[in-house]
Amino acid sequence: LETANRSNAEARKTIAKLHSQIQEMQVTIDDEQRQRDEIREQYNMSERKCQMLVTEGDEVRGALDTAERARKAAESQLVETNERLGELSTQNSALSGHKRKLDGYLSQIQSELEE
């Protein structure tokens, strides 16, 4: 009976020790699961942020393309305006020359009329 009691006491110690180890392991598992969940949440937030940045990059590229097209259109319009300005300046010079010529004829005719 004494041997059985000793064996029983040893078995109870072993069971208590194993139970304590199981509890420690369970705490470790719970901590690791909590850490895994936090890391998963951080990963998900990073993925969302990455997607937002990709979307923003696409929008910026689109805006840049639009601005580039507007710049090219403005440059083209500037070239056309400068060409038109040149044409109008040439016409203005020709008309001024023609006016001087007509003023000269008018002065000559008035001189002849006064004589």
Phi, psi and omega in degrees: 000321180297321179295319180295320179295319178296315179298319179296317180295318178296319179297320178294320177297315180297317179297317179296318179297315179296319178299318178296318178296320179298317179297317178298317178296322180295319177298316179298316179298315180299317178298315180295322177295320178297315178298318179299317179296319178296316179296320179297319179295318177299319178298314180298319178296320178296320178298316179296317179297318178299316180296320178297319180293322177296316179297315179298319177299318178297319179295319180295318177299318178298317179295322178296316178299317179297316180295322179294318177296319179295321178296315180296320178296319180294320178297317179297317179296322178297317178298314180298319180295318178296321176297315180296321178299318177298316179298315181293324177296318178297315179297319180297317179297317180297317180293322177297317177297318179296320179296315179300319180298315180293322176298321177296315178298319181297316178298319180295317181294319179295322178296318180292326180289327181286336182280000000 
